[in-house]
Structure formats: structure tokens, C-alpha cells
Amino acid sequence: MGKAKKKTAISKKEEQQAQKVVKIVFVSLIILALVMLVAFSFFG
């Protein structure tokens, strides 16, 4: 029973970390898109 509880705790941690990574990726993509828009408006 102890092992099962530990496993669920680990999977929860992994899930939270995965969500964090996804958020970081989305934010960086949005920033990249904004930078590209600004660059195109200056050099376009």
C-alpha cells in the first residue's frame, strides 16, 4: 500500500512538471511570434 501511494505522488509531481514545461513552451512560442512580428514591421 505504501508503494502505491508513493507512485501516485511521483506521477502527480511528473504531471505538474509536464504542465509547467508545456506552459513554458507556449509562452516562449508566443514571445517568439511577437518578436518576429516586430522584426517584420521594422524590416518588412
mmCIF entry with sequence, helices, sheets and N, C-alpha, C, O atoms, coordinates in Angstrom:
data_MODEL
# 
_entry.id   MODEL 
# 
_entity.id                         1 
_entity.type                       polymer 
_entity.pdbx_number_of_molecules   1 
# 
_entity_poly.entity_id                      1 
_entity_poly.type                           'polypeptide(L)' 
_entity_poly.nstd_linkage                   no 
_entity_poly.nstd_monomer                   no 
_entity_poly.pdbx_seq_one_letter_code       MGKAKKKTAISKKEEQQAQKVVKIVFVSLIILALVMLVAFSFFG 
_entity_poly.pdbx_seq_one_letter_code_can   MGKAKKKTAISKKEEQQAQKVVKIVFVSLIILALVMLVAFSFFG 
_entity_poly.pdbx_strand_id                 A 
# 
loop_
_entity_poly_seq.entity_id 
_entity_poly_seq.num 
_entity_poly_seq.mon_id 
_entity_poly_seq.hetero 
1 1  MET n 
1 2  GLY n 
1 3  LYS n 
1 4  ALA n 
1 5  LYS n 
1 6  LYS n 
1 7  LYS n 
1 8  THR n 
1 9  ALA n 
1 10 ILE n 
1 11 SER n 
1 12 LYS n 
1 13 LYS n 
1 14 GLU n 
1 15 GLU n 
1 16 GLN n 
1 17 GLN n 
1 18 ALA n 
1 19 GLN n 
1 20 LYS n 
1 21 VAL n 
1 22 VAL n 
1 23 LYS n 
1 24 ILE n 
1 25 VAL n 
1 26 PHE n 
1 27 VAL n 
1 28 SER n 
1 29 LEU n 
1 30 ILE n 
1 31 ILE n 
1 32 LEU n 
1 33 ALA n 
1 34 LEU n 
1 35 VAL n 
1 36 MET n 
1 37 LEU n 
1 38 VAL n 
1 39 ALA n 
1 40 PHE n 
1 41 SER n 
1 42 PHE n 
1 43 PHE n 
1 44 GLY n 
# 
_struct_asym.id          A 
_struct_asym.entity_id   1 
# 
_struct_conf.conf_type_id            HELX_P 
_struct_conf.id                      HELX_P1 
_struct_conf.pdbx_PDB_helix_id       AA1 
_struct_conf.beg_label_comp_id       GLY 
_struct_conf.beg_label_asym_id       A 
_struct_conf.beg_label_seq_id        2 
_struct_conf.pdbx_beg_PDB_ins_code   ? 
_struct_conf.end_label_comp_id       PHE 
_struct_conf.end_label_asym_id       A 
_struct_conf.end_label_seq_id        43 
_struct_conf.pdbx_end_PDB_ins_code   ? 
_struct_conf.beg_auth_comp_id        GLY 
_struct_conf.beg_auth_asym_id        A 
_struct_conf.beg_auth_seq_id         2 
_struct_conf.end_auth_comp_id        PHE 
_struct_conf.end_auth_asym_id        A 
_struct_conf.end_auth_seq_id         43 
_struct_conf.pdbx_PDB_helix_class    1 
_struct_conf.details                 ? 
_struct_conf.pdbx_PDB_helix_length   42 
# 
_struct_conf_type.id          HELX_P 
_struct_conf_type.criteria    ? 
_struct_conf_type.reference   ? 
# 
loop_
_atom_site.group_PDB 
_atom_site.id 
_atom_site.type_symbol 
_atom_site.label_atom_id 
_atom_site.label_alt_id 
_atom_site.label_comp_id 
_atom_site.label_asym_id 
_atom_site.label_entity_id 
_atom_site.label_seq_id 
_atom_site.pdbx_PDB_ins_code 
_atom_site.Cartn_x 
_atom_site.Cartn_y 
_atom_site.Cartn_z 
_atom_site.occupancy 
_atom_site.B_iso_or_equiv 
_atom_site.pdbx_formal_charge 
_atom_site.auth_seq_id 
_atom_site.auth_comp_id 
_atom_site.auth_asym_id 
_atom_site.auth_atom_id 
_atom_site.pdbx_PDB_model_num 
ATOM 1   N N  . MET A 1 1  ? 0.835  -1.197 0.000   1.00 0.00 ? 1  MET A N  1 
ATOM 2   C CA . MET A 1 1  ? 0.000  0.000  0.000   1.00 0.00 ? 1  MET A CA 1 
ATOM 3   C C  . MET A 1 1  ? 0.878  1.258  0.000   1.00 0.00 ? 1  MET A C  1 
ATOM 4   O O  . MET A 1 1  ? 0.544  2.259  -0.634  1.00 0.00 ? 1  MET A O  1 
ATOM 5   N N  . GLY A 1 2  ? 1.985  1.194  0.708   1.00 0.00 ? 2  GLY A N  1 
ATOM 6   C CA . GLY A 1 2  ? 2.890  2.340  0.744   1.00 0.00 ? 2  GLY A CA 1 
ATOM 7   C C  . GLY A 1 2  ? 3.476  2.644  -0.620  1.00 0.00 ? 2  GLY A C  1 
ATOM 8   O O  . GLY A 1 2  ? 3.628  3.805  -1.001  1.00 0.00 ? 2  GLY A O  1 
ATOM 9   N N  . LYS A 1 3  ? 3.804  1.582  -1.356  1.00 0.00 ? 3  LYS A N  1 
ATOM 10  C CA . LYS A 1 3  ? 4.383  1.758  -2.691  1.00 0.00 ? 3  LYS A CA 1 
ATOM 11  C C  . LYS A 1 3  ? 3.401  2.437  -3.632  1.00 0.00 ? 3  LYS A C  1 
ATOM 12  O O  . LYS A 1 3  ? 3.782  3.305  -4.418  1.00 0.00 ? 3  LYS A O  1 
ATOM 13  N N  . ALA A 1 4  ? 2.143  2.041  -3.550  1.00 0.00 ? 4  ALA A N  1 
ATOM 14  C CA . ALA A 1 4  ? 1.118  2.620  -4.430  1.00 0.00 ? 4  ALA A CA 1 
ATOM 15  C C  . ALA A 1 4  ? 0.976  4.117  -4.160  1.00 0.00 ? 4  ALA A C  1 
ATOM 16  O O  . ALA A 1 4  ? 0.853  4.915  -5.088  1.00 0.00 ? 4  ALA A O  1 
ATOM 17  N N  . LYS A 1 5  ? 0.995  4.485  -2.886  1.00 0.00 ? 5  LYS A N  1 
ATOM 18  C CA . LYS A 1 5  ? 0.874  5.905  -2.523  1.00 0.00 ? 5  LYS A CA 1 
ATOM 19  C C  . LYS A 1 5  ? 2.069  6.692  -3.052  1.00 0.00 ? 5  LYS A C  1 
ATOM 20  O O  . LYS A 1 5  ? 1.912  7.799  -3.567  1.00 0.00 ? 5  LYS A O  1 
ATOM 21  N N  . LYS A 1 6  ? 3.256  6.118  -2.924  1.00 0.00 ? 6  LYS A N  1 
ATOM 22  C CA . LYS A 1 6  ? 4.458  6.789  -3.429  1.00 0.00 ? 6  LYS A CA 1 
ATOM 23  C C  . LYS A 1 6  ? 4.369  6.982  -4.936  1.00 0.00 ? 6  LYS A C  1 
ATOM 24  O O  . LYS A 1 6  ? 4.730  8.037  -5.459  1.00 0.00 ? 6  LYS A O  1 
ATOM 25  N N  . LYS A 1 7  ? 3.886  5.957  -5.629  1.00 0.00 ? 7  LYS A N  1 
ATOM 26  C CA . LYS A 1 7  ? 3.764  6.034  -7.091  1.00 0.00 ? 7  LYS A CA 1 
ATOM 27  C C  . LYS A 1 7  ? 2.820  7.152  -7.499  1.00 0.00 ? 7  LYS A C  1 
ATOM 28  O O  . LYS A 1 7  ? 3.110  7.898  -8.434  1.00 0.00 ? 7  LYS A O  1 
ATOM 29  N N  . THR A 1 8  ? 1.690  7.277  -6.806  1.00 0.00 ? 8  THR A N  1 
ATOM 30  C CA . THR A 1 8  ? 0.736  8.332  -7.163  1.00 0.00 ? 8  THR A CA 1 
ATOM 31  C C  . THR A 1 8  ? 1.348  9.706  -6.907  1.00 0.00 ? 8  THR A C  1 
ATOM 32  O O  . THR A 1 8  ? 1.130  10.639 -7.679  1.00 0.00 ? 8  THR A O  1 
ATOM 33  N N  . ALA A 1 9  ? 2.109  9.830  -5.833  1.00 0.00 ? 9  ALA A N  1 
ATOM 34  C CA . ALA A 1 9  ? 2.756  11.105 -5.537  1.00 0.00 ? 9  ALA A CA 1 
ATOM 35  C C  . ALA A 1 9  ? 3.757  11.455 -6.630  1.00 0.00 ? 9  ALA A C  1 
ATOM 36  O O  . ALA A 1 9  ? 3.834  12.603 -7.069  1.00 0.00 ? 9  ALA A O  1 
ATOM 37  N N  . ILE A 1 10 ? 4.519  10.465 -7.065  1.00 0.00 ? 10 ILE A N  1 
ATOM 38  C CA . ILE A 1 10 ? 5.513  10.693 -8.117  1.00 0.00 ? 10 ILE A CA 1 
ATOM 39  C C  . ILE A 1 10 ? 4.822  11.078 -9.421  1.00 0.00 ? 10 ILE A C  1 
ATOM 40  O O  . ILE A 1 10 ? 5.245  12.016 -10.097 1.00 0.00 ? 10 ILE A O  1 
ATOM 41  N N  . SER A 1 11 ? 3.763  10.360 -9.774  1.00 0.00 ? 11 SER A N  1 
ATOM 42  C CA . SER A 1 11 ? 3.065  10.662 -11.028 1.00 0.00 ? 11 SER A CA 1 
ATOM 43  C C  . SER A 1 11 ? 2.432  12.054 -10.972 1.00 0.00 ? 11 SER A C  1 
ATOM 44  O O  . SER A 1 11 ? 2.381  12.751 -11.985 1.00 0.00 ? 11 SER A O  1 
ATOM 45  N N  . LYS A 1 12 ? 1.955  12.459 -9.802  1.00 0.00 ? 12 LYS A N  1 
ATOM 46  C CA . LYS A 1 12 ? 1.395  13.810 -9.649  1.00 0.00 ? 12 LYS A CA 1 
ATOM 47  C C  . LYS A 1 12 ? 2.481  14.851 -9.877  1.00 0.00 ? 12 LYS A C  1 
ATOM 48  O O  . LYS A 1 12 ? 2.266  15.844 -10.572 1.00 0.00 ? 12 LYS A O  1 
ATOM 49  N N  . LYS A 1 13 ? 3.653  14.616 -9.286  1.00 0.00 ? 13 LYS A N  1 
ATOM 50  C CA . LYS A 1 13 ? 4.778  15.541 -9.464  1.00 0.00 ? 13 LYS A CA 1 
ATOM 51  C C  . LYS A 1 13 ? 5.150  15.628 -10.936 1.00 0.00 ? 13 LYS A C  1 
ATOM 52  O O  . LYS A 1 13 ? 5.358  16.719 -11.467 1.00 0.00 ? 13 LYS A O  1 
ATOM 53  N N  . GLU A 1 14 ? 5.233  14.476 -11.593 1.00 0.00 ? 14 GLU A N  1 
ATOM 54  C CA . GLU A 1 14 ? 5.589  14.446 -13.014 1.00 0.00 ? 14 GLU A CA 1 
ATOM 55  C C  . GLU A 1 14 ? 4.553  15.189 -13.843 1.00 0.00 ? 14 GLU A C  1 
ATOM 56  O O  . GLU A 1 14 ? 4.896  15.900 -14.787 1.00 0.00 ? 14 GLU A O  1 
ATOM 57  N N  . GLU A 1 15 ? 3.278  15.019 -13.484 1.00 0.00 ? 15 GLU A N  1 
ATOM 58  C CA . GLU A 1 15 ? 2.196  15.694 -14.206 1.00 0.00 ? 15 GLU A CA 1 
ATOM 59  C C  . GLU A 1 15 ? 2.344  17.207 -14.079 1.00 0.00 ? 15 GLU A C  1 
ATOM 60  O O  . GLU A 1 15 ? 2.219  17.939 -15.061 1.00 0.00 ? 15 GLU A O  1 
ATOM 61  N N  . GLN A 1 16 ? 2.613  17.667 -12.852 1.00 0.00 ? 16 GLN A N  1 
ATOM 62  C CA . GLN A 1 16 ? 2.780  19.103 -12.624 1.00 0.00 ? 16 GLN A CA 1 
ATOM 63  C C  . GLN A 1 16 ? 3.968  19.633 -13.413 1.00 0.00 ? 16 GLN A C  1 
ATOM 64  O O  . GLN A 1 16 ? 3.895  20.710 -14.003 1.00 0.00 ? 16 GLN A O  1 
ATOM 65  N N  . GLN A 1 17 ? 5.065  18.875 -13.424 1.00 0.00 ? 17 GLN A N  1 
ATOM 66  C CA . GLN A 1 17 ? 6.250  19.301 -14.156 1.00 0.00 ? 17 GLN A CA 1 
ATOM 67  C C  . GLN A 1 17 ? 5.956  19.339 -15.656 1.00 0.00 ? 17 GLN A C  1 
ATOM 68  O O  . GLN A 1 17 ? 6.405  20.249 -16.353 1.00 0.00 ? 17 GLN A O  1 
ATOM 69  N N  . ALA A 1 18 ? 5.214  18.369 -16.150 1.00 0.00 ? 18 ALA A N  1 
ATOM 70  C CA . ALA A 1 18 ? 4.860  18.338 -17.568 1.00 0.00 ? 18 ALA A CA 1 
ATOM 71  C C  . ALA A 1 18 ? 4.020  19.560 -17.926 1.00 0.00 ? 18 ALA A C  1 
ATOM 72  O O  . ALA A 1 18 ? 4.245  20.188 -18.961 1.00 0.00 ? 18 ALA A O  1 
ATOM 73  N N  . GLN A 1 19 ? 3.058  19.897 -17.076 1.00 0.00 ? 19 GLN A N  1 
ATOM 74  C CA . GLN A 1 19 ? 2.231  21.082 -17.322 1.00 0.00 ? 19 GLN A CA 1 
ATOM 75  C C  . GLN A 1 19 ? 3.090  22.339 -17.324 1.00 0.00 ? 19 GLN A C  1 
ATOM 76  O O  . GLN A 1 19 ? 2.873  23.243 -18.131 1.00 0.00 ? 19 GLN A O  1 
ATOM 77  N N  . LYS A 1 20 ? 4.073  22.398 -16.411 1.00 0.00 ? 20 LYS A N  1 
ATOM 78  C CA . LYS A 1 20 ? 4.981  23.542 -16.339 1.00 0.00 ? 20 LYS A CA 1 
ATOM 79  C C  . LYS A 1 20 ? 5.758  23.675 -17.647 1.00 0.00 ? 20 LYS A C  1 
ATOM 80  O O  . LYS A 1 20 ? 5.882  24.768 -18.199 1.00 0.00 ? 20 LYS A O  1 
ATOM 81  N N  . VAL A 1 21 ? 6.276  22.557 -18.130 1.00 0.00 ? 21 VAL A N  1 
ATOM 82  C CA . VAL A 1 21 ? 7.054  22.553 -19.372 1.00 0.00 ? 21 VAL A CA 1 
ATOM 83  C C  . VAL A 1 21 ? 6.185  23.018 -20.534 1.00 0.00 ? 21 VAL A C  1 
ATOM 84  O O  . VAL A 1 21 ? 6.624  23.818 -21.361 1.00 0.00 ? 21 VAL A O  1 
ATOM 85  N N  . VAL A 1 22 ? 4.951  22.516 -20.596 1.00 0.00 ? 22 VAL A N  1 
ATOM 86  C CA . VAL A 1 22 ? 4.035  22.904 -21.678 1.00 0.00 ? 22 VAL A CA 1 
ATOM 87  C C  . VAL A 1 22 ? 3.769  24.403 -21.625 1.00 0.00 ? 22 VAL A C  1 
ATOM 88  O O  . VAL A 1 22 ? 3.767  25.069 -22.660 1.00 0.00 ? 22 VAL A O  1 
ATOM 89  N N  . LYS A 1 23 ? 3.542  24.940 -20.420 1.00 0.00 ? 23 LYS A N  1 
ATOM 90  C CA . LYS A 1 23 ? 3.297  26.380 -20.268 1.00 0.00 ? 23 LYS A CA 1 
ATOM 91  C C  . LYS A 1 23 ? 4.506  27.174 -20.740 1.00 0.00 ? 23 LYS A C  1 
ATOM 92  O O  . LYS A 1 23 ? 4.356  28.164 -21.457 1.00 0.00 ? 23 LYS A O  1 
ATOM 93  N N  . ILE A 1 24 ? 5.709  26.747 -20.344 1.00 0.00 ? 24 ILE A N  1 
ATOM 94  C CA . ILE A 1 24 ? 6.932  27.448 -20.738 1.00 0.00 ? 24 ILE A CA 1 
ATOM 95  C C  . ILE A 1 24 ? 7.070  27.441 -22.253 1.00 0.00 ? 24 ILE A C  1 
ATOM 96  O O  . ILE A 1 24 ? 7.414  28.460 -22.853 1.00 0.00 ? 24 ILE A O  1 
ATOM 97  N N  . VAL A 1 25 ? 6.802  26.295 -22.873 1.00 0.00 ? 25 VAL A N  1 
ATOM 98  C CA . VAL A 1 25 ? 6.914  26.176 -24.334 1.00 0.00 ? 25 VAL A CA 1 
ATOM 99  C C  . VAL A 1 25 ? 5.924  27.121 -25.009 1.00 0.00 ? 25 VAL A C  1 
ATOM 100 O O  . VAL A 1 25 ? 6.283  27.822 -25.955 1.00 0.00 ? 25 VAL A O  1 
ATOM 101 N N  . PHE A 1 26 ? 4.683  27.143 -24.529 1.00 0.00 ? 26 PHE A N  1 
ATOM 102 C CA . PHE A 1 26 ? 3.669  28.016 -25.139 1.00 0.00 ? 26 PHE A CA 1 
ATOM 103 C C  . PHE A 1 26 ? 4.054  29.480 -24.989 1.00 0.00 ? 26 PHE A C  1 
ATOM 104 O O  . PHE A 1 26 ? 3.943  30.251 -25.943 1.00 0.00 ? 26 PHE A O  1 
ATOM 105 N N  . VAL A 1 27 ? 4.506  29.872 -23.799 1.00 0.00 ? 27 VAL A N  1 
ATOM 106 C CA . VAL A 1 27 ? 4.895  31.264 -23.559 1.00 0.00 ? 27 VAL A CA 1 
ATOM 107 C C  . VAL A 1 27 ? 6.059  31.648 -24.461 1.00 0.00 ? 27 VAL A C  1 
ATOM 108 O O  . VAL A 1 27 ? 6.059  32.731 -25.047 1.00 0.00 ? 27 VAL A O  1 
ATOM 109 N N  . SER A 1 28 ? 7.053  30.768 -24.576 1.00 0.00 ? 28 SER A N  1 
ATOM 110 C CA . SER A 1 28 ? 8.210  31.075 -25.421 1.00 0.00 ? 28 SER A CA 1 
ATOM 111 C C  . SER A 1 28 ? 7.802  31.176 -26.889 1.00 0.00 ? 28 SER A C  1 
ATOM 112 O O  . SER A 1 28 ? 8.344  32.003 -27.623 1.00 0.00 ? 28 SER A O  1 
ATOM 113 N N  . LEU A 1 29 ? 6.849  30.342 -27.327 1.00 0.00 ? 29 LEU A N  1 
ATOM 114 C CA . LEU A 1 29 ? 6.360  30.422 -28.711 1.00 0.00 ? 29 LEU A CA 1 
ATOM 115 C C  . LEU A 1 29 ? 5.644  31.749 -28.953 1.00 0.00 ? 29 LEU A C  1 
ATOM 116 O O  . LEU A 1 29 ? 5.819  32.370 -30.001 1.00 0.00 ? 29 LEU A O  1 
ATOM 117 N N  . ILE A 1 30 ? 4.844  32.178 -27.992 1.00 0.00 ? 30 ILE A N  1 
ATOM 118 C CA . ILE A 1 30 ? 4.125  33.454 -28.125 1.00 0.00 ? 30 ILE A CA 1 
ATOM 119 C C  . ILE A 1 30 ? 5.127  34.603 -28.188 1.00 0.00 ? 30 ILE A C  1 
ATOM 120 O O  . ILE A 1 30 ? 4.990  35.502 -29.018 1.00 0.00 ? 30 ILE A O  1 
ATOM 121 N N  . ILE A 1 31 ? 6.137  34.577 -27.311 1.00 0.00 ? 31 ILE A N  1 
ATOM 122 C CA . ILE A 1 31 ? 7.162  35.624 -27.308 1.00 0.00 ? 31 ILE A CA 1 
ATOM 123 C C  . ILE A 1 31 ? 7.892  35.635 -28.647 1.00 0.00 ? 31 ILE A C  1 
ATOM 124 O O  . ILE A 1 31 ? 8.134  36.696 -29.222 1.00 0.00 ? 31 ILE A O  1 
ATOM 125 N N  . LEU A 1 32 ? 8.237  34.456 -29.136 1.00 0.00 ? 32 LEU A N  1 
ATOM 126 C CA . LEU A 1 32 ? 8.927  34.349 -30.424 1.00 0.00 ? 32 LEU A CA 1 
ATOM 127 C C  . LEU A 1 32 ? 8.067  34.940 -31.540 1.00 0.00 ? 32 LEU A C  1 
ATOM 128 O O  . LEU A 1 32 ? 8.577  35.655 -32.403 1.00 0.00 ? 32 LEU A O  1 
ATOM 129 N N  . ALA A 1 33 ? 6.775  34.649 -31.527 1.00 0.00 ? 33 ALA A N  1 
ATOM 130 C CA . ALA A 1 33 ? 5.863  35.185 -32.545 1.00 0.00 ? 33 ALA A CA 1 
ATOM 131 C C  . ALA A 1 33 ? 5.814  36.709 -32.468 1.00 0.00 ? 33 ALA A C  1 
ATOM 132 O O  . ALA A 1 33 ? 5.827  37.381 -33.499 1.00 0.00 ? 33 ALA A O  1 
ATOM 133 N N  . LEU A 1 34 ? 5.757  37.257 -31.256 1.00 0.00 ? 34 LEU A N  1 
ATOM 134 C CA . LEU A 1 34 ? 5.726  38.711 -31.090 1.00 0.00 ? 34 LEU A CA 1 
ATOM 135 C C  . LEU A 1 34 ? 7.021  39.338 -31.595 1.00 0.00 ? 34 LEU A C  1 
ATOM 136 O O  . LEU A 1 34 ? 6.993  40.365 -32.273 1.00 0.00 ? 34 LEU A O  1 
ATOM 137 N N  . VAL A 1 35 ? 8.145  38.728 -31.269 1.00 0.00 ? 35 VAL A N  1 
ATOM 138 C CA . VAL A 1 35 ? 9.442  39.238 -31.729 1.00 0.00 ? 35 VAL A CA 1 
ATOM 139 C C  . VAL A 1 35 ? 9.491  39.233 -33.251 1.00 0.00 ? 35 VAL A C  1 
ATOM 140 O O  . VAL A 1 35 ? 9.962  40.192 -33.861 1.00 0.00 ? 35 VAL A O  1 
ATOM 141 N N  . MET A 1 36 ? 9.009  38.161 -33.863 1.00 0.00 ? 36 MET A N  1 
ATOM 142 C CA . MET A 1 36 ? 9.011  38.070 -35.327 1.00 0.00 ? 36 MET A CA 1 
ATOM 143 C C  . MET A 1 36 ? 8.108  39.141 -35.933 1.00 0.00 ? 36 MET A C  1 
ATOM 144 O O  . MET A 1 36 ? 8.466  39.751 -36.940 1.00 0.00 ? 36 MET A O  1 
ATOM 145 N N  . LEU A 1 37 ? 6.939  39.375 -35.332 1.00 0.00 ? 37 LEU A N  1 
ATOM 146 C CA . LEU A 1 37 ? 6.033  40.416 -35.829 1.00 0.00 ? 37 LEU A CA 1 
ATOM 147 C C  . LEU A 1 37 ? 6.710  41.782 -35.768 1.00 0.00 ? 37 LEU A C  1 
ATOM 148 O O  . LEU A 1 37 ? 6.636  42.557 -36.722 1.00 0.00 ? 37 LEU A O  1 
ATOM 149 N N  . VAL A 1 38 ? 7.366  42.077 -34.657 1.00 0.00 ? 38 VAL A N  1 
ATOM 150 C CA . VAL A 1 38 ? 8.058  43.359 -34.502 1.00 0.00 ? 38 VAL A CA 1 
ATOM 151 C C  . VAL A 1 38 ? 9.177  43.469 -35.532 1.00 0.00 ? 38 VAL A C  1 
ATOM 152 O O  . VAL A 1 38 ? 9.344  44.514 -36.160 1.00 0.00 ? 38 VAL A O  1 
ATOM 153 N N  . ALA A 1 39 ? 9.940  42.399 -35.705 1.00 0.00 ? 39 ALA A N  1 
ATOM 154 C CA . ALA A 1 39 ? 11.045 42.403 -36.668 1.00 0.00 ? 39 ALA A CA 1 
ATOM 155 C C  . ALA A 1 39 ? 10.522 42.636 -38.081 1.00 0.00 ? 39 ALA A C  1 
ATOM 156 O O  . ALA A 1 39 ? 11.112 43.408 -38.838 1.00 0.00 ? 39 ALA A O  1 
ATOM 157 N N  . PHE A 1 40 ? 9.423  41.979 -38.445 1.00 0.00 ? 40 PHE A N  1 
ATOM 158 C CA . PHE A 1 40 ? 8.869  42.147 -39.796 1.00 0.00 ? 40 PHE A CA 1 
ATOM 159 C C  . PHE A 1 40 ? 8.327  43.561 -39.989 1.00 0.00 ? 40 PHE A C  1 
ATOM 160 O O  . PHE A 1 40 ? 8.415  44.114 -41.085 1.00 0.00 ? 40 PHE A O  1 
ATOM 161 N N  . SER A 1 41 ? 7.766  44.148 -38.931 1.00 0.00 ? 41 SER A N  1 
ATOM 162 C CA . SER A 1 41 ? 7.233  45.502 -39.074 1.00 0.00 ? 41 SER A CA 1 
ATOM 163 C C  . SER A 1 41 ? 8.372  46.511 -39.249 1.00 0.00 ? 41 SER A C  1 
ATOM 164 O O  . SER A 1 41 ? 8.190  47.545 -39.891 1.00 0.00 ? 41 SER A O  1 
ATOM 165 N N  . PHE A 1 42 ? 9.541  46.215 -38.683 1.00 0.00 ? 42 PHE A N  1 
ATOM 166 C CA . PHE A 1 42 ? 10.687 47.118 -38.849 1.00 0.00 ? 42 PHE A CA 1 
ATOM 167 C C  . PHE A 1 42 ? 11.383 46.913 -40.188 1.00 0.00 ? 42 PHE A C  1 
ATOM 168 O O  . PHE A 1 42 ? 11.745 47.881 -40.857 1.00 0.00 ? 42 PHE A O  1 
ATOM 169 N N  . PHE A 1 43 ? 11.573 45.649 -40.580 1.00 0.00 ? 43 PHE A N  1 
ATOM 170 C CA . PHE A 1 43 ? 12.367 45.354 -41.775 1.00 0.00 ? 43 PHE A CA 1 
ATOM 171 C C  . PHE A 1 43 ? 11.511 45.033 -42.995 1.00 0.00 ? 43 PHE A C  1 
ATOM 172 O O  . PHE A 1 43 ? 12.040 44.894 -44.098 1.00 0.00 ? 43 PHE A O  1 
ATOM 173 N N  . GLY A 1 44 ? 10.195 44.913 -42.813 1.00 0.00 ? 44 GLY A N  1 
ATOM 174 C CA . GLY A 1 44 ? 9.337  44.472 -43.891 1.00 0.00 ? 44 GLY A CA 1 
ATOM 175 C C  . GLY A 1 44 ? 9.007  45.516 -44.903 1.00 0.00 ? 44 GLY A C  1 
ATOM 176 O O  . GLY A 1 44 ? 8.283  45.241 -45.860 1.00 0.00 ? 44 GLY A O  1 
# 
